[in-house]
Amino acid sequence: MPVPALPDLAALHQTRELLLSRGLAVLTAWALGSIVGGGYGLARAPRRSAAFYFQAMTVGWGLVNAALAFGGIYALQPVAPAGLRLADLFGAQLRNENLFALNAGLDAAYVMTGFYLRARAEAPDAAYPARLRGYGRALWVQGGFLLVFDAAMWALLHGQGRAWLALAGAR
């Protein structure tokens, strides 16, 4: 019986890093768009209006997303480390999948918090209803995008990891 060929671990590592780098490019673009678009809208929105608070929160989310994206870009390893083992490759893949799955859960919580804030704004005794409406809408937009982004990254990484399972039998 012929012995199956061993997988090229460096190529698998680079494939995963390429996928992550493309995802981080999308996140960076979203962050920069949030900062620029939110800043533009913030400068033109009437103070203490729902639009003002929406734009302010959008800029804040943009800054946080930019920091996360740049941190992720800094952590990328385009060249496979020396002595890379299949177990190392699978461990890193699983950590990435779990990170995006956890983030998707947090994103769903952001969206639900947005619904709560919007409902709270409509209560007769609500303090600062414009702020609640603006922040609630920002949580919908930012949380909704991040939910789609994190779920898509998880799905892409998970599919990639499942394809690698066949290679594990070669070791």
LUMKEPA-493657 format. One record per residue (C-alpha): x, y, z; residue number from 0. Coordinates in steps of 0.02 Angstrom, whole numbers. Example, Ala and Ser with C-alpha at 12.3 -4.5 7.8 and 13.67 -1.06 7.14 Angstrom:
BEGIN
xx, yy, zz, num
615, -225, 390, 0
684, -53, 357, 1
***
This chain:
BEGIN
xx, yy, zz, num
0, 0, 0, 0
74, 170, -47, 1
112, 292, 92, 2
10, 454, 76, 3
109, 611, 42, 4
139, 724, 189, 5
54, 894, 182, 6
158, 1049, 152, 7
134, 1130, 323, 8
214, 1294, 271, 9
91, 1311, 126, 10
-57, 1272, 241, 11
6, 1401, 366, 12
23, 1532, 230, 13
-152, 1492, 164, 14
-226, 1524, 336, 15
-126, 1684, 359, 16
-184, 1745, 188, 17
-365, 1715, 237, 18
-340, 1808, 401, 19
-251, 1952, 315, 20
-394, 1974, 192, 21
-519, 1974, 334, 22
-416, 2102, 428, 23
-410, 2210, 272, 24
-601, 2209, 269, 25
-607, 2254, 454, 26
-480, 2394, 427, 27
-582, 2466, 284, 28
-740, 2459, 391, 29
-649, 2543, 536, 30
-580, 2682, 428, 31
-749, 2708, 346, 32
-829, 2720, 518, 33
-701, 2847, 577, 34
-710, 2955, 421, 35
-897, 2939, 390, 36
-940, 2955, 574, 37
-826, 3105, 593, 38
-903, 3189, 442, 39
-1079, 3156, 507, 40
-1032, 3209, 683, 41
-970, 3378, 623, 42
-1138, 3410, 537, 43
-1262, 3336, 661, 44
-1354, 3449, 783, 45
-1285, 3429, 959, 46
-1382, 3317, 1076, 47
-1483, 3241, 933, 48
-1497, 3055, 898, 49
-1391, 3082, 741, 50
-1254, 3164, 844, 51
-1245, 3018, 966, 52
-1253, 2892, 823, 53
-1106, 2973, 735, 54
-1007, 2991, 896, 55
-1030, 2806, 936, 56
-985, 2762, 757, 57
-819, 2854, 773, 58
-786, 2765, 938, 59
-822, 2595, 862, 60
-710, 2639, 715, 61
-565, 2676, 831, 62
-588, 2513, 926, 63
-605, 2413, 765, 64
-449, 2497, 694, 65
-350, 2451, 850, 66
-410, 2271, 839, 67
-372, 2261, 653, 68
-199, 2334, 671, 69
-162, 2218, 817, 70
-216, 2070, 710, 71
-111, 2129, 564, 72
39, 2146, 680, 73
13, 1967, 742, 74
9, 1891, 567, 75
151, 1774, 523, 76
164, 1769, 333, 77
312, 1649, 344, 78
286, 1484, 433, 79
392, 1467, 591, 80
535, 1343, 586, 81
490, 1172, 652, 82
303, 1194, 621, 83
208, 1036, 666, 84
35, 982, 610, 85
-24, 994, 791, 86
35, 1176, 798, 87
-57, 1214, 637, 88
-219, 1136, 701, 89
-202, 1222, 870, 90
-183, 1394, 790, 91
-328, 1357, 673, 92
-441, 1308, 818, 93
-392, 1463, 919, 94
-437, 1574, 771, 95
-603, 1485, 744, 96
-646, 1500, 929, 97
-599, 1684, 931, 98
-716, 1725, 786, 99
-855, 1618, 860, 100
-839, 1708, 1028, 101
-838, 1876, 939, 102
-996, 1830, 842, 103
-1082, 1795, 1008, 104
-1027, 1964, 1075, 105
-1088, 2046, 915, 106
-1259, 1970, 939, 107
-1259, 2043, 1115, 108
-1216, 2214, 1043, 109
-1363, 2205, 923, 110
-1480, 2151, 1062, 111
-1416, 2293, 1172, 112
-1457, 2411, 1028, 113
-1636, 2346, 1030, 114
-1643, 2372, 1218, 115
-1580, 2551, 1206, 116
-1704, 2592, 1068, 117
-1848, 2520, 1170, 118
-1787, 2611, 1325, 119
-1785, 2775, 1227, 120
-1972, 2758, 1196, 121
-2015, 2739, 1381, 122
-2105, 2892, 1452, 123
-1979, 2908, 1594, 124
-1824, 2887, 1484, 125
-1682, 3004, 1524, 126
-1592, 3067, 1368, 127
-1699, 2976, 1238, 128
-1601, 3050, 1091, 129
-1441, 2976, 1161, 130
-1523, 2807, 1185, 131
-1591, 2809, 1007, 132
-1424, 2861, 932, 133
-1321, 2736, 1031, 134
-1449, 2600, 997, 135
-1442, 2630, 810, 136
-1251, 2631, 813, 137
-1252, 2465, 903, 138
-1366, 2393, 769, 139
-1255, 2452, 628, 140
-1087, 2410, 704, 141
-1143, 2251, 791, 142
-1235, 2194, 635, 143
-1084, 2217, 524, 144
-968, 2134, 649, 145
-1089, 1989, 670, 146
-1088, 1957, 483, 147
-900, 1982, 474, 148
-857, 1869, 621, 149
-980, 1734, 566, 150
-909, 1738, 389, 151
-729, 1728, 453, 152
-776, 1583, 567, 153
-861, 1492, 422, 154
-712, 1519, 306, 155
-587, 1463, 437, 156
-695, 1316, 488, 157
-710, 1259, 308, 158
-523, 1275, 288, 159
-493, 1175, 447, 160
-613, 1038, 394, 161
-519, 1021, 229, 162
-361, 998, 330, 163
-435, 853, 429, 164
-410, 739, 279, 165
-227, 785, 285, 166
-214, 735, 467, 167
-235, 555, 413, 168
-78, 573, 309, 169
29, 603, 465, 170
***
